[in-house]
Amino acid sequence: MNNENLMRDEAAARSRLLRIDAYDVALDLRNAEDPKATGFRSRCTITFTCSAPGSSTFLDFISESVESVTLNGVDVDLDSAVTGARIQLDGLGDRNTVTVDGTARYSRSGEGMHRFVDPADGSTYLYTQYEPADARRVFANFEQPDLKAAFTFSVQAPSSWTVASNAVVARWDAGEWHFAPTQRISTYITSVLAGPYHRVSGSWQPEDPAAPGIELGLYCRQSLAASFDAEEILDVTWRGLTFFHGLFDYAYPFGKYDQAFVPEYNLGAMENPGLVTFTEDYVFRSAATAAQYEARANTILHEMAHMWFGDLVTMVWWDDLWLKESFADYMGALAVAEATRWDTSWVSFANKRKAWAYVQDQLPTTHPIVADIPDLEAAKQNFDGITYAKGAAVLKQLVAFSGFEAFIAASRSYFRKHAYGNTTLTDLLDALAEATGEDFSTWARQWLQTSGVPTLGTEITLDDDGAYASVTVRQEATDPVSGQEQPRPHTVRLGLYSYDAAGDLVKTASEEVTLAGDRTQVAGLIGVPQADLLIPNDDDLTYAKLRFDQRSQATLLEAVDRVRDPLARATCLAALWSATRDADLSPGEYLRAVERAAPRETGVGVLQVILANARIAIERFSPPSARPALRRRYGTLLENGLMASGRSSDLQLAWARALAGAARTAGESTGLLRARLDGDAVVPGLEIDAELRWMFLQSLAAHGLTTGRELDAELAADNTASGRVGFTLASAAFPNLATKQAAWQEAVFGERLSNDLLSATIEGFALGGIELTRPFDGRYFDSIGEVWQRCGIEMASRVVRGLYPGRADSDGGSEPSTHPVVQATDRWLDENTAAPRALRRIVIEERDHLLRALRAQQAVRPG
């Protein structure tokens, strides 16, 4: 029986009934190195109280088997009590002790206890990952965030291994690690790490020498130790702890602070207190740009912020997931800007992070930041651009609206009042009201409990002298869920930019204004000479798409590269991309803006984003007849940019990666890639390291310009985890039907692939030409229901999203809704109304992405 999907109402009922005191969890991982061992012994004892003695409840445990259950010293009948993922507990007392002894499964999906065998040296590594509800794959528990408890772990493992958990080791007995009890935390942030990990130690000391310090630890696989820049990571960690201690005025509450970089990780990172886990993609085996180092620092500080927002104070249920993720996203960007050497944090936020939110918030599945999460499957799907990036952008607007000091005062009060507890939106609003003396309930309703992206534009009139006679900011804000107009309050700055003597666009004036309703007059600009560029959201203070007045739009299309300020330039480039996605700007016009901006762009993060966007504009938003000419222009831009960039520079690396990516679909540049691989073409200063070699080979494979033998030889030279991923992707990219059939079979029906190798197979399958994948369109809709039932939600989501036949093209005349793939999608949705909500959500979102592309293609005028 599949009863894994815990409902919110069930969780609320269980919360009213129970208070959990403590868990004692014993795991036996001594068989982990045996590939035939599918599971491990898990023994969990839980002490808890019940407010209604005599009543019943249930435990959560997704296991291979349950050997015994005892409740208050009495054996429980397994046949009647164990049903699917639940263990029924009847006849509860006032105080209760339950012990569950069972066998949990090793995972290859990144959920629960993930097991990885390093191809470089054969070593076995384990780590856990639980959010939102996969601790139940490792030990029996009450799997919901508001039933906090103290956790004591003991782990048996090979004595040569390193084992870590949330708390410090209290005792070690020849192959058995006993850890100290944790503070009261939620099940989903408990953690275990085991294997022959490489460890680097450090410490942090607060400014007050009498105050206790924090022991720091870093972990990675042994085969990555030579690439592990531990000193850099420790420096960011030190800076973050110093910054957050000063900002929050509340000491880090969880003792030690370990950070582990682990293989085949589904996320960027996870905020397990005392043992934060990260994707080992942040251990740079090949060359990395400043943008990659900044992104890693952002993730480190995002997770650190969670120690307060999420771990110390946790949401009651997943409806308020934003209470931790939005805050951590905002605080991560703030800490990078204020405490590290990177001064482009808010540029990156405007340029990339918010773009994720704008895409998500325009889908038919959009939702308020404070979402309606009826069950765990819905929770899994809501780790999205709205919960993270839109929430963070709205918090940035809240800071502009309420003032930074008041916002921080409210945060400090919130921590002290709710430490080790659980909260909802109301608790945060109470803290804000206490700090400011104002009622934020209306603001919260307008921003946190509505959906959709507002659009800000300007209407201007001029006097006879060319000065502004009137400036009006117009707001369009319709909630797509309710269909109602929902204008929001915005505190924004209008920035005026004009050409200086050097031909650069520089700020000449700005005016801060609070917008209310759909139209707001800006009296402070009357009489000011008209600027060449007027930015309605200067300094990127609010969350909104931008539409420029006629002169400003013309200025941007001709001279966006001349905007000197990096944040203003990124804001403008993001606005041009939004206009392209909305088909208000053609792919050719956007490419022309990129052709101007990219060669002069000094920020590698911005360069990477605009080059990637240009490729999407060509391949998705332009009609097939226009692509060859646009591809040639784009290829010329990339080759020229590569040759003109500085030797061994970040910009050179960004141009090279973009060229390799473009060559996957456009064959014009494959000759250069082949010549560079063979050493026949030299790009001064460009090192073709392992990552670039695989990127080049994947593009060549997509055009049939390499061989299986060459890929085998490359894998033999780079038999690493990332090498296996690169090889798998390239092997699935060959442009022949037999390769696509094999990749399809492995992805949809196979049991062999881990999470990373599954994604690589799917990505390779999509390369080589749409005519090769079209025969699988019908099979997709026949298969996804069974895939969802058979696979866990993580692996199933990768298959359903990754194999959707969304790379279809418009025929130039028919209404996009009549396209065969759209119609097939609609038939599946009509025939599967009872399918799981999370599955339907993915299909609905992919349908919308396809419709947007088809509409954009049709909007392009011939010639």
N, C-alpha and C positions, 0 to 999 in steps of 0.2 A: 504493500500500500504506500503510495507517494503522499505523505502528509508533512513534507518538509517546509511548506510555505506557511509559516506562522502568521496569523492574522493580528492586526493591531488590537482588535477587541479581545482576542484571547490573551494577548500580552497584558492588556490593561486589567483584565480580571485576575490574572495570576499575580500582578503587582499589588492589587488590593488585598490579596490573600496572604502573601508571603513577605518575609524579610530574611535575606540571606546573611548568615554570619560569616562563614568561611568555607573554602574549598581546600582539600588536600588531594593533590593530583600526582599520581605516580605513573611514569611512562617507562617502558622497557624497549629501548631502541637498539639492543645489542645485535639484532638480526638485520640491521639496515643495509649492510654491505652484501647481503645475499640477494641476488636479483630475483630468486624464486620466492622470496618472502613478500607477500602482498600486504601484510598488516603487522601491527605491533600491539603488545598488551597495554591497555589503559585501565587504570584503577582510580576511581574518583570517589572521595567521601565528602559529603556536603552536610553542613549543619545549618538549620534554618528554623524560623518560628512561623507559626500559622495563626492568623487572627480568628479563624473559625474552626476549632478542633472538630474532627470527624469528617471534614470535607475532603475533596480530592483535588489533585493537580497532576501535572505531567512534567517529565524531564525531556530534554532534547538530546538525541545521540544518533548520529548517522554513522553506522558502524558496519564492520564485516560480520560481527556476531556479538551477542551478549551472553556471557557465561553465568553471571549471577547478579541478583539485586537483593539487597537486604534493607529493610526499612524499620528503624527502631528495634534492631536485633532480630527481626523476623524475616525469613526468606520469602521473597515475592515470587508467585507463580509466573514464570516467564511466558508461557503460552498465552495467558490472558493479559499480561501487562505490557509486553513488548509488541508494538504495532508500527511497522515502518520505522520512522525516525523518532518515535515517541515511546516513553516508558511511563505507564500509568501508575500513579501513587494514590492509593485509597486509604481512608481512615487515618488521616493525619492527626498528630497530637499537637499540643501547644508548642513543645520543642521537639525537633525531629533531627534524626541522623539517617542519611541514606548513603549506601555504598553501591556503586555499579562497577563490576569487573567485566571487561569486554575486550574485543580486538578491534582497533581502529585501522583504517586503511592508509597506506602510503599513497601520496597523490602525485600525478604528473600534470595537473591542471593549474597549479599555483594556489589551490584552495585546501585548507587544512594543513597537514604535514607533507610538505612538498619534498620529494626525493630527487636528487640530481647526481648523476655520475659524470665526473669531469672527463671529457674525452682526451684531455692533455696528459693526464697521469692516472686515470682510473679511480681516483678518490671519490668517495660518496659524501655528499653534503645534504643536510636537512635544515629546514627552517619552517616556521609556521606563518600563515597569513589567514586572518579570520574575517575581516570586515566585509559585509555587515554581520554575518551570522554563521561562521564556519569553525568556531571553537568546538561546536558540537561534532565536528568530524574528527576531533582528537580526544575529547573527554566529555562525559555526560555532564550536562549543566542546564541551567535555566537561561536560555539564550535570548536575552533582551537587555538593552542598555541600562534600564533603570533598576535592575536587580543587582546592585553592586555588592562586592564582598571582598574580603582579604583572601589572597591565593597563596598557597604554599606548594611549590613544585619540587619533586624529586625525579631524577632522570638517571636510568642506567644506560650506559653506552660504552663502546670500546674505550679502554682506559687511556689510549693515546690521543683521543679526541679532545677538542675543546667544547664545552657545553656552557651555554649562558641562558638566562631568563630575565624577567623584569627586575628581580631583586638580586642582591649579592649572594654569593655562595656562603652558606652558613657552615657547611661541613662537607668533606669529601671522603668517601670510603671506597678506595680501589675500584673505580669504575661506576660509582654511584655519586651523583651530585645532589646535595640537599640545599635548597635555596631558602633564604629568609622569607617570611610572609611579606606580601605587598601591602600597600595602603588599600583602602576600599576603591576598587576599580571595576569596570565593566568587563564581561567575558571577552568581548571582541578585541580588546587591546592587551590581553595576555599574550605571551610569546615565549617560544623555545627555539634555540639555535643549537645545532649539534653537527660536528664534523671536524676534520683536521684544518680548521680555519687558521689563517694567519692573523695575528693580533698585534696591534700597536696600542700602547698605553699613554695616557697623558693625565693632566689634572687642570682644574680651573679653581682659581681662588678669588673671592670677591675683594673689593677695595678695602673692606674692613678686615685686617689680618686676624682678628679674633673670631670672625665668623667662619663656620665650617666650609671647607671646599667641596668640590665635586670631582670624583674619580671619573675619568673619561676612557673609553675603550673603542677601538675601531677594528672591524673584522672584514676580511675578504678571503676568497679562495687562495690556496697556496700558489696556484699557477698564475695568479694575477698580482702577486706580491711585488714583482719588479715594476709594475705599472701603477702601483698604489701610492698616490701623492698624499700620504697621511699628514704631513706637516701642514699642507694647505687646508685640508679638511679640519684639522684641529684648530687652525687659526680662525676659520669661519665659525666653528663651534664656540671658541672662546669669546669672540666678538658678540655672537648672538646671546650667550648667557649673560654677558655684561650688559648688553642693551636691554634685554627683557627684564632682568632684575631691577634695573633702574626705572624702566617704563611702568612695570606692573606693581612695583613695591610689594612683591610677594615672592618669597624665595622659592626656587625650584623644589617641588615637594616630593620627589621620588628617589632620592638617594643618588646612586650612580647614574651616569649617562653614557650608554653604549650605543654605537651606530654600526650596523652590519650591512654590507653590500652583497646581495645574494643573487644567484642565477635564476633565470626564467621567472622573473617577478612580474606579476600582472599589473602593478601600479608603478608610479614614480617612487612612492615611499609610503610607510605606515607608521603612525605615531605611538607605537607601543611604549608606554612609559618605562624608562630604564633600559630599553633595548629597541631602538628605532631601526626599522628595516628599510633598505633602499634597493632599487634596481642596480645591478652591477654595471649597467650602461654608464653609470657615473664614475666608473673606474676606466679612465681613458687609455685604452690599449693602443689606439692610433692617435694621430694629431687631433687636437681639439681647439676650437675657436674660443675667443673671450666670451662669446655668447653662451657657449656650452658651460664654461666655468661659472658664469653668472647664473645660469639656469640651475646648476647644481647648488650654488649658494642659496638661491631662492628656495629650493626644495628643502635643504637642511634647515633653514630658518622657518619655513612654513611648518615643518614637523615640530620644531622646537616650540613655536607658538601654541601648538596643540597641547603641550604639557599643561597649559592653563586653560585654553579654550578647547575643551573636548575631553581631556583626561581628568583634570582636577574638577571641572564642572562639565557635566555631560548632559546631552539632550535626553528628555524622557523617552521619546520615540523618534523614529526616523523622519517624521514630519518636520522636525526642527533640526535636521542635519545641517542646515545653513549656520546654526549657532556655533558650530565648530569650523566648518569648511570655509564659509565666507570670511570669517574672522581670520583664520589662518592664512588664507590667500592674501588678504589685505595686509596683515602683519608681516608676512614673508616679504612682500614687496617693499614695505616701509623699512624693515630691518636691513635689507640689502642696501637701500638708498642711504640710510642713516649710519650704518655701522660697518660697512665694508668698503673696499676700494672701487667697487663698480658704481658709477654715477649715472647709469642708464636704466635703472630698475623701472622707473615709471614710464620710460620710453618703451621698454619691453612689454610692460603691462598694457599700454595703449595699443601697441602694434600687433601683439600676438594674443595675449590672454583675453582681452575683451572681444577680439574677433571670434574666438570660440563661443563666447556668450551670445553675440549677435546672431551667429548661425543657429545655435540651439533655440534661441528665443523666438525665432521666426518659423519654427517647425509647427505642424499641427498638434504635436504632443507637448507644446510648451506648457509651463506650469508656473505658478507663483514661486517666489523664493521660499516662502513658507508653504510647503507643498502638502498635498493630500496623499499620504502614503498608507494605503490600507493593509499592506502585507509586505513580507520580506522581498518578494520578487520585484515589487515596485521600488523598494528601497535600493536594490541592486542597480536598477536602471537610473536612479536619480543622482548618482555621482557624476554630474554632467556640468556643462558650461554655465547653467543657470545657478546651480547650487554653489559652485566655486567662483567663477569669474564675474558673473552678473552680481552675485551677492557682494563680492569684494568691491566692485565698482560702485554699488549703491552705498556701501559703507564709506567709501571715499567721498561720496556726495553727502552722506550724513555728517562727516567730519567738517566739510565745507559749510553745511547748514547749521550745525550746533556749535562748532568750534572744537579744536583738537583737545584742549585742556579738559573741557567738559566730557568729551568722549572717553578720555583716559580715566578721569575720575569715576565715571560710571563703571568702567571695566574693573577698576580696583575694588569698588564696592561690591560688584557682582561676584568676584572671586571670594571675597571674605564671607559674604553671606551664604554662598552656596557651595563652599569647598567640600569635595568628596560627595556631592549630591547631584541631583538632576533638575533640569530647568526646561521652561518653555519660553516662547516669545514674550509672554506677559512679564516674566521675571526680568528680562532685559529692559523692557520698556519702563518698569518700575525703577530700575537703576538709573536710566537716563533721566527720568522725571526728578528723581532725588538729586541728581548732579546739576540739573539745569533749572529746576523749578518750572519746567514746561511739560505739557502733555504731548507725548509723541504718538498717541494712538492713531490720529488722523494721518500723520506722516507714514506710519507703518502700514496702514490700510492702503494708502496710495502707492507705496513702493514695494512692500513685501508681500502683499496679498492680492496683487494684480499681475497680469502677464503681459508680455509683448514689449517691443522696443519703441520708445518714443522717437520722434524725428523732430529736430530743431532746424529751422531755416530762418533766414532774415529777409525782410522786405524793406527796401530803402527808397527814399525820394531825396533829390538834391535841390539846393537853391541855385540861384543864378551864378554864384561864385564856385560851384562845384563842391560845396560842403554839404554835410548831411542836414536835410530839412526834417527828416524823420527816419527813425530806425525802429522797426518792430520785429521782435522775435516771435515767430509762429511755431506753435507746438502741435503736432499731430500725435495722438496717443490713444489708440483703440485697443482695448483688451480683447485679444482674439478668442479667449475662452467665453467671456460674457457677451462680446459684441458691443459693449458699451464704450462710449468715449470716457477715457480716464486720464485727463491731464494731470501731471504730477508737479509738485513743487521742485524747482531746480535753483540752486545757487550756482551761477556760472560767471565766467569772465568773457567778455567780448574782446578779442584781440585784434588790433589794427596793425597791419604790416605793409610797408612800402619799400620800394627799391632805394638802396643807398648809393653812394657814389661808385662803389665797387660792383654794383649790379646785383647785390644780395637783397633778399627780402628780410627786413628787420622790423622788430616791434617798435611802433612809434607811440602807441597809446593803448590803454585797456580800460575797461569799465566793468565793474562787478555789479551784477543785478540778480535779484531773486525773481524767478518766473512764476507766475500764478495764472492758471487758466490757459486758454489756447492762444492768447495774444497778449504780449507785454511790450509796452512802449519803453524805449531806452532814452530818457531825457538827457542823460549825461553826454551823449554823442552829438547832440544838435549843435551845428556850427563848426564841428570838427571837419577838416578837409577829408574828402573821400580817400580811403586807403586803396591800395592795389589789391589787398587781400583782407577780408574780414572773417575771422574764425569765430563761430558762435560758441564754441566750447574750448576756449583757450586754456591751457594748463590741464586740459582733460579732467575737469572736476566732476563731470556728471556722466551718466549712462544714456547715450542717445546716438542715433545716426544723425549725420549732418547733411544739410543741403545748402549750397552756397548761392549767394546772389550772382548775377550774370558776370559782372566784372571779376569777382573772386574766382569763379569757375574757370574763366578764360585764363586768368593768371596761373592757376594751378596746372592746367593742361599744358601751358607753355613753359612754366618755370617752377614746378614744384621742387626741383633740385636746388633752387636758389633760396629756399626758406632756410635760414641759418640755424635757428634754434632746433635741436634734435627732437624735442617733444612736440613742438608745433609741426615739424615736418612729418613725424610719424602719425600725428593726428590727421593731417591732411591726406596722407597716403592711405590710411585706413578708411577715410571717408570716400576716396575714389574707388577703393575696392568694394565697399558697400554698394556704391552706385552701380558698379559693374555687375554684382550679384543680382541687383534688382532690375537689370537690363535698362537702366537709365543712362549708362555709359557702355559703349560697344567694346568688345574685346580688343579691337584694333586701337581704339582710343586709349584704353588702359595700357596696352602694350607700348603705345607711343609715350605715355607718361613714364613708364618704367624705363624705356630707352633713354629718356632724359635723366631720370633720377638715379638709376643703378650705377652708372659709371662714376658719379660724383659722391655716392653714398659712402660715408666713413664708418657708419655703425654696422657691424657685421650682422647683428641680429635683424636689423631692418632690411638689410640687403637680402638675407636668406628668405625672409617672408615675402618681399615683393617679387623676387624671382620665382618662388614657388607659386604665388598667386598668378603671375603671368602665364605660367604653364597651365594652370587650371583654366584660366580664361580661354586659352587656345584650345585645349583638349576637350573641355566640357561645354563652354558657353558660346563657342563659335560654330557656325554650321560647317559640315564636312567640306563644302566647296571652298570655304575661306581658309581652311587650316594649312594647306601646303605653303601658301604665301606667308602666313603668320609664323609657321614653324621656321621658315628660312630666315625671316627677320630675327626671330628669337635665337636661333642657332648662331647667327652672325653676332648678335649682342653678346652671347655667352663666350664665344671664342675670342672676340675682341677684348671682353672684360678679363678673361683668363690671362691673355698675353700682356695686357696693360697693367695688371695688378702687381703689387710689390712682391719681390722674391720671398718665398717662405712665409708669407703673411696670412693672417686670418682671412682677409678678403680673397686672396688667391685660392685658398681652400674652399671658400664658399662658392666661388665661380666654378671650380672644378667639380664640386658635388652637384651643382645645378646642371652643369653640362652632362654629367653622367645620367642624371635623372631624366633630362629632356630626351636623351638618346634612347630611352626605353620605347618611346613611341615614334620619335622622329629619327629616321635613319641617317640623316645627312652628316651627323657628327660621329658616327660609329667608326669611320676611317681614322679619325684622330685618336679615338680611344684605343683602337687596335694598334696603331703605330706607337702610341705612348706605352702600352703594355709591353710591346715587343722591343722597346728601346730605340725605335726608328725616328721618333719625334721627341724633341726635348722642349719642355716648358721650364725655363730657368727657375730654379728654387722649389719646384713642385716635387715633393716626395710621394711616390705611389706606394703608400703603406697598405696594410692588409685591408682596411676598410675601403679605401678607394679601389683597390684591385677587385674586390668583390663587386662593388658598384659597377665598374667597367665591364666585368664579365657578365653580370646580370643583363645589362643593356645589350651586349653582344649576343647573348643567348636568345633574347627576345627576337632578334633578327636572324637567328640561325648562323651566326658568325663565329661561334666557338663550337667545341665538341665536348662530349661527355668525358673523353680522355683528358682534355685540358682541365676540366673542372675537377676530375679525380686527382690530378697532379697538384692542383692548387690546394685542395683539401689536405693532401698528404703533407704539404708544406705548412699548412695552417690548421692543424687538427685541434681546434679549440672550440669552445661553445659558440662564439660569434662566427667562427669559420664554418661550423656546421649549419648555422642559420643562413649564411651567405650561400653556401653550396646548395642547400635545399631550395632556396628561392630561385637560384639560377637554373637548377635542374628542372623545375616546373615551368620555366619560362620559354622553353623551346617551342617554336611555332609549328607544331604538328599535332594532329588530333590524338595520336596515341599518347603523347606526353600529357595532354589535357585530360584525357580519360583516366590515366593513372593518378594524376593529381586529384581529380574529382573523387575517385574511388577512395583514396587515402584520407582525404579531408572529411568526406561525408560518412563513410562507413568504417574507416580504419580505427584501430585501437592503439596504434603504436606511437603516434606523435605526441610529444609534449606540447604545452601551450605555445611556446615560441616557434617550434617547428611547424605546428599547425598554421600559425599566422603566416609564416614564410611560404608554405605550400600554397595557401590561398592567394597571397600576393603574386607569386610566380604564375599561378594559373591565369590571372587576369591579363598577363602580358602576352604579346605575340599577335594581337589583332582580334577585333571583335567577331570576325567571321568564324574564328575557331571556338569561341565560347558560346556563340549563339545556340548551337544544338543542345546546350545544357539548360537553357532558360526554362523549359517545361519541367525538367527533372528537379530544378530548384524547388518549385512550388509543391511537387509531389513528395519531396524529402523532408522539408523543414519541420513538419509536425513530429515526425518520428525522431529526428535529430534532437529536438527539444526534450522529448520524453526520455531518450536514451542517455544523453550527455548531461553533465552538470551545466548550470546556467552560464558559467564562464566560457567553457568550450563551445557550447551551443550558440552563444551570442556571437562568437567569432565567426562561426560557420554561417549563421543566418545573415549577419551584416556583411561579411566579406564576400560571399558568393552571390549576393543579390545582383541580378543582371541589369545594373544601373548605368552601364556605359553605352546606352543606346543613343541613336541619333535621330533628329527630326528629319522627316522627308520634305520639309520646306513648305508644306501646304496644309496638312491635316491638323486639326485641333490636338494639342498635346495629350489631352485626356483620352483620345482614341488610339494612342500609340499601343501596339500589341503588348508591350511589357506592362504598361500602365493598366491595360484592360485585364491582363492575366493577374496582376496584383489585386485589382478590384474584385475579381472573381474569387480569389483565395480569401480575401477579407470577408466577402459576403458569405462564403461557405464555411468559414471557420470563426463564427462570432463567439463561440465558447472556448476558443484557444486561449492559453494563458495571456494575461494582459501584457506581460513583458515581451513575449514573442510578437504579439500584434503591434506593440509600440515600435519595435525595430523595423518591421515591414512597412508600417505607415511612414516612418521617418525616411527610409530609403526611397519609397515612392515619391515623397516630396522633394528629395534631392534630385531625382530624375526629372520630375515635372519642372523644377526651376531651370535645369539645364536645357530642356526642350523649349521652354518659353524664351529663354535667352537666345537660343539659336534662331528661333523664328523672328525675334526682334531685330536681328541684324539685317540691314538693308542691302540688297545685292549691289555689288560694285563698290 
